[in-house]
Amino acid sequence: MSTQHTTGTAAAAAGSGVDTGRLSTGLNDEAHAIVYDQYLPADRTADGLHEELRLISEVDRAHLVMLAERGIVAPAHAAALLQAIDDLRRTDFATVRARPMPRGVYLAYEGTLTEQLGEEIGGVMHTGRSRNDLNATTARLRGRQHFLRLVEATEALARALLEQAEEHRSVVMPAYTHGQPAVPITYGHYLVGVGCSVLRALADLQHAGRELDVNPLGAGAVGGTSVAIDPERTTELLGFTAPAPNSVDAVASRDFALRLLGASSGLGVSVARVARDFAAWTSEEAGLIHLADDLVGSSSMMPQKRNPFLLEHIQGRATASLGAFTAAASSMATATYTNAIAVGTEALRHTWPGLGNTTDAVTLLRLVVRGATPNAERMLQRAVDGFTPATYLAERLVAEGMPFRSAHHLVGKTVLHALDTSRSLAEAARDVPEIARLAPQTVGGADDWLEPTAVAQASAYGGGPGGDTMVRALAELRSELKAAQVEGAERRNRWAAGAAMLDQAVERLLSPLPGASVQP
């Protein structure tokens, strides 16, 4: 290993914390943004008030277009409101943000428009609508960004798992039960197993996302409206798939939040469990996995340390959705089945952070999976030292007519003999006549047939690592991932198409106005 004197540029690097002597690089940029975010503002993109006003105004634009097209509101009045709304969006809602809000954000926003345009124009915007269905709609629009981040992170993790599984499909290692070496598998086989769980969670997320695509706008306070609105049109303009079929359910339910948190919780449990595996395998004592320098930390005091601390962040954040689900469900359970603050406001307060933290954990695990290098020699040796071919040996005896329990007992005694004589199972088996006579019937010689590599390859049934099991599993999982990606792309395209259609509709209404322009 080369040494480096801390002079010049190296000294500057050491002073900055990038080069610690043991570690040559700083932390991966994506990981850094996640694990050190406690030093940044709670919302790194936009404050919550701005986002709420943006979503409200987007719904208003669609609602006004629909009202004008239906002849419910005069096109000139709708155009004046749309221009005023776009002006507010262009100035980051400065006028609204500057005024008192004794009755909440929406009434302050509507009041600003009414003061500017007068009651005759400003007062028509709420026609055929309530804050109840408005809030139910903006909640779904807000959920889109959190949903997309989590889905995209999960897709990326699934890709990483399948690609690394393919690369390391032949690296033999012990599978562990109760923390002890059990049977020989491959590292790729393990990663495929994790991929199965991740892709199930992705399917659950996509299913939950379908509830985000139902449009509650038009349900009014709780009983719909006598105004001849067109919910199909606002559904199209806002990128939903269908209007809500029942007005009570439209405003009473935020079940999509529970569905998302439920799917995210299941994903988080699997992510946390994998992080625990990696924490054990990266220890100096195990030495099965090596993480790149940009995925580990150093010690401020102990210069020899390589701390896989991202795994602790993964474990700490992965199940945030589970806590959020409990809090959100507990809040919802206090309400009757109608519009309720406990459901529409308080429950959702827990939802977005829960989804965000699980998204971060998924992202960190993807970085770890991609940056992990298995120590193939060490893995194989642990499979040998852990007597992992023992079950296979018992099964071979059963194939020769011995009852399984008798074979189990004989192999157990052979393992004890191997321990007493400091030999491998294959070597100790030569001293047991019932076992030794099996060796000549197996191509490869007296010892090779009990080597973990051969045993792993022989375990071709029940989804084991042998035969073409892994090839078929990878093909199936890639197909599932592709289907999920197609569904996700269709949803994103529909949302984008709706936004573009809305901009065009607004532009048509504004076109007679001099100097008018659409603010996206």
N, C-alpha and C positions, 0 to 999 in steps of 0.2 A: 504494500500500500504506500502510495507516495505521500510525502509531507509537504507542507506549504508554510513558508514563513509569513507572518502577518506584518507585511510592510506595504507601503504605498496603497494601491487599489485594494489589496487584500485586507489591509488594516481598516480601510473605510467600510468594506463589506462586513468585517467583524463588528465594527462599531454600530452598524445599522441593524445588526441582528440577523442578517441574511446568512452569513458564513459563521457557523458556530465553532468551527474546527472539526467537529465530528460530522456536521451536516453542511453540505456545500451550497444549498439553495434555500430560498425562502419558501414559505407555505404557498401551495397552489392558490392562484388568484381567486378562483371560484370558491374554494373552501374558505379562504380568508374572509371573503365577503359575508359568508354565513356565520362562521364561529366567532368573529369579532364584531358582529352587528350590534352587540349590546352598547357599543360606544357611539352608535349612530342614532339619528332620530327614529322614532318608532315606525314612521312611514317614510321610506326612502324615495318614493316617487312623487307623491302628491298628498297634501293633507286631506283628512277625511271630509271636511266641509266642501272643499273643491270637488271631490269625487261625487259626493251626494248631489251637489247642484248640477254637475255635468250629467248625471244619470237622470235626474228629474227633468232637466231641459231636453234630453234626448226623447224621453217619453212624451213630453209636451209637443215636440215637433211632430212626432208621428200622430198624436191625437188631433192636433190642429189640422194637419193635412187631411186626415180622415173626415173631420167635421166639415171642412170646406168642400171636399169632394162629394159629400152626401147632401150638401146644401143646407146643413144645419147652422153653419156660421157663414156670414158673408165672406167671399174670398178676399176682399180688401181688408176686412178686419183680421182675418187669419194671417194675411201677409204682413200686416203691421206688427202683429204679435211675433211672428216668426223672425222678422227683422230685428225687433227689440231683443228677442232671446239670443239671436246670433251675435248681436252687439255685446250682450252680457258675457257670452262665452269667450268672445275675443278679448275682453278685458279681465278675464279670470274672475268674473262675477264680483268685481271690486265694489260696486254700489251695494250689492246685497250683503256682502261680507262686512261692510262698514256700518250697517244699521243694526239697531237692537233687534233681538229675536224673542220677544216675550212669549210668543205662541208657536215657536219652532221655526225650522228652516223653511219649510214650504210656504207658510203664510207670509214670511218676510220676503221671499222670492216673488210670490204672486203680488204682494203689496207693492213692490218696486215697479213691476210692470203696470199695475193699475194706476199708480201715481203718475207714471210717465205717459200713458196712453189714454187715461180716463176710464171711467166705469163701463162705458158703452162698449169699449174694445177689450180692455183688460179683464173685465168681469165675465167674459164669455168662455175663457179658457177652461174652466172647470165644468163645462156643460157635459152632462152624461158621465160624470166621473166623480170619484171620492178619493180622499187621501188613502183610504184603505186599499183600493185596488192599485192606486199609484205606488204605494209602498211595497205591495206584493210584487209589482212588476220591477221596480228598481232593485229589489232584493235579488231577483233572478239575474238581472243584468250585472249586478255586482258579483254574483256568484260565478259568472263566466270566467273572469280573469283568474280567480283562485282555482277553479276547476281546471282550466287550461294549463296552468303552471304545474299542477299536480299530475295531470295526465301526461304532459310532455316529459316531465321528470321520470315518471314511471316507465314510459316507452323507452327512454334513453337507458334506464337501468336494465330493462329487459334486453335491449340490444347488446349492452355490455356483457351481460351474463351469457348470452348465447354465443357471442363472438369469442369470449374467453373460454367457454366450454369447448368449443371447436378446437381452439388452439391447444388446450391442455387435456384433450380427450384420452391420451395414453399415459398420463402421469398417475401412477398407482399410489394410493394412500389408504390409510385405515378409515373406514367409517367408524364413528364413535357412538356408543350408547352408554349412558350413565358415566360419561367422561372417560371411558376406557376403550381401547382398540377393540373393534368388534369383528368386522369382515373386510376384506379388501374391495375397494371400489376405485374409481379414478377421481381426480380433482374436477375434471370436466363433468363427470357424472353428478357430483355434488352440485356444481353450478347449474346444471340442467334441472335438478330437483328444486333449487331456489327459484329458477326461472318459471317452473310450473306454478308456484305460489304467487309470484309477482304478476304473471299473466292472468291468473284467476282474479286477482285484485284489480287489475286493469279492466277486465270485463265487468266487474262489479261497479267500478267508477263510471264506465261508459253507460251502464244501465241507469245509474243514479243521475247521470247527466241528461238523460232523456226527460227527466222531470223539470230540468231547467228550461226545456224547450216549450213548455206549456204557458200560454199567455193569459194572465189573470186580468188584463186591462179590459174594462167594460163591466166587471162584476159590481162596480159601485161600492156602496158602503157594505152591503151584504146580500142585497136582493135584486141585483141587476139595475136596470133603468128603463123608463118608458120612452126615452129618446131613441130614435131609430139609428143607433150607431152601427158601425160595421167592424166587429172584432176581427174578422178575417183580414181586413186591410191593415190594421195595426199589427196583427200577427206577422204579416208579410214584411212590413216596413221595419219591424224590430228584429227580424230574423228568427222568430219562433216557428214552430211547426203547426200548432193548432191552438185555438182559443180554449180556455178552460170550459168544460161542459157544464159546470155547476157553480153558481155565484157564491154559495156558502163556502164550499171547499176552496174556491179561488182565494178568498181573503182569510179564511181560518187556518189554512195549512201552510206550513213551511217544511213539509216532510222532505223536500229535496235536501235540506240541510242535514237532517238525520241520516238520509241515505248516503250522502257524500261522506259524512263523518263515520258512518258504519263501515263503508268500503275502505276509507282511509285508515280506520282503526285496525282492520284486518291486515292491511298492507304494513302498517307500522309494527305490528307484532312480529311479522316475518322479518322485517328489516332489523329489528332489535335482536332477534335470535341469531341472525347471520352475523351481526356485529359482535355478539358474544363469542361465536365460533372463531372469528378472525382475531379477537382479543387473545384467545387461548393459543391459537396457532402462530401468532406473531411473537409470543413470549420467547425470551432467550432459552428457556428450558425446552420448549417444543421446537422452535426454529423451523416450522413447516412453511411459513410464508414470510417473504421479505417485502416491505413497503418502501416505495421510492422516497427519497429525502424530502420531496415537496409534499409528502402526506404524513409526515411525522413531526414531532416537536422535540426540542431539546430541554435541558434543565438549566435554570438560572444559576444553579450551584454545582451540579454534578456533570462534568464535561463528557462523560462516556455515554450519557443517556440518549436513546432514540425512542421517544414515547409515541405510541400509536394513539394519540389523544383524540383524533377525529372519531374513533370508534366510541369513545365515551360521549361525545356530542351526539352521535347517531342514537345511542341508547337513551340519552336524555330527552331527545326530541321526538323520536319515532312514534311514541304512543301519546303524543299531545292530543291527537284527535280523539283518543279514548276518553281522556278527561273532559274534552270539550263536548263529546257526545253525552256524557253523564250530566254535565251542567246544562246543556241545551235541552235535553229530554226532561230533566227535572223542572226546568223553567216552563216548558210547554205543558207539562202535566198539571200545572196549577190552573190552567185556563179552561173555560168552556169552549165548545166548538163553534167559534165565531171569530171575528176580528179581535185580536187581543195583543196588548203591548208585550205581555210576557212571551208571546210567540214571535211576533214580528220584529221586536226590538231586542229584548233581553236575551232570548235564545240565540239570535244571530250574533250577538256580541261575542259569544264564545266560539262561534263557528269559524270565522275567518282566521284567527290566530292558530286554531287547531289544525286547519288544513295547511296553513303556511309552514308551521313547524314540521309537520310530517313531510311536506315537500322538500324542506331543507335536509331532513334525514335521508330521504331517498336520493337526493343529489349527492350527498357526501358518500353514501354507500356506492354509488356508481363510480365516483372517483377512486374509491378504495379498490373496487373490483378491477378496474382498469389498471391501477397502479400496483397491483399485488403480483409478485412473482413467486410461484411455488418452488420450493427446494425439492426437486424430484428425488435426489439421492436420499435425503433425510426422510422424505415421506415413505419411500419404499422400505427403508431400514426400520422405520416405526411399524410398518405393516408386518415385517418379519419378526421383530422383537416382541410385538403384541400377539403373536401366534394367530393372526387373523385367518389363516387357512383352516383352522380347526373345524369349523362348521362344515366346510366342504369335505373334509376328511370323513367326518361322521356320515355325511350323505353318501359318500362312496361306499362305505361299509354297509349302509342300508341297501344300496343298489346290489350288493353281493348277497343279500338275504338276512343280514343281521337286524334285529329289532332296533328301532331308533334309540330307545332309552339305553340299551346295552352298548350301542355304538357311542352314544354321548358319554357314557361312563368310561369306556376304554380310551377314548380320545382325551378325556380329562386327565386320566392317569398318565397318558403319554406326554401331555403338556407338563405335568408335574415332574416327570422324568427328564424332560428337556431342561426345565429350570434347575433341577438338581445337578445336571451334568453340564450346564452352561452351553447348551447347544440349541440350534433352531429346531422347529417342529419337524422339518424334513429330515434332519440328521437323526433326531431321536426316534423317528418312526422306523428307521432301519432295524431297531432292536425289538420291535413288536411284530411277531410273525404274522398276525392277522392283518396287519397294515402293510408290512414289507411285501407280501405276496401280490398286493395290488399294483405296485410300481411297474413291473414289466408289462402290464396290460395297457400302460399309458405311454404314448409316444413322448419322448423327451428325457427319459432316464429316471433313475430312482429318486432324484432330488427335485428335478425341475417341475414335476407335476404338483408338488406342494409349495411352489413359490407363489407369492401373492399375485404376480402378474398373470400367471397361468390360471389361477383360481378366479381372478376377476373376469378374465375372458370366458371362463367356463360358466359363469353365473349369468346365463342368457335368458332366464325365465323370470316371470314376475316383475318385469321392469328393472332387472339387474343390469350391471354395466357391460355384460358380455354380448357376443353376437352382434346383430345389427340394431339392438335396442336403442342405442344412443343416436344412430343415424335417423331412425324413425321418429324418436322423440324430438330431436332438433327440427326436423322437417315439420312436424305437427305444431311445435311452438312458434316457429317462424310464420307459419300460416295464420296462427291466432294473432300474432303481433301485427301482421300485415292487415288483417281484417279490422283490428282495433285502430290502426293508423288510418285506414280508409274511412272508417266511421268518424274519426276525429277530424280528418281533412274535410269531409262533407259538412260537418257541423261548423267548422271555422269558415268554410266558403259560404255557407248559408248566412252566417252572421255578417260577414263582409258584404255579401250581396244585398242584404237587407239595409245595411248602413248606406251603401251606394245608392240604392233605390230611394231611400229617404232623402238623401241629399238632392237627388234629381227632382223629386216631388216638391221639395221646398224651393228649389231653384225655379221651377215652373210657376209657383205661386208668387215668388218675389220678382220675377222678370219684368212685370210692368212698373215696378218701383225704381225710380232713378237712383243710381249709385248703390243698389242693393247687392249684397254678396252673401254666399253661404259660408258659415263658419263651422267646420267639422268638429 
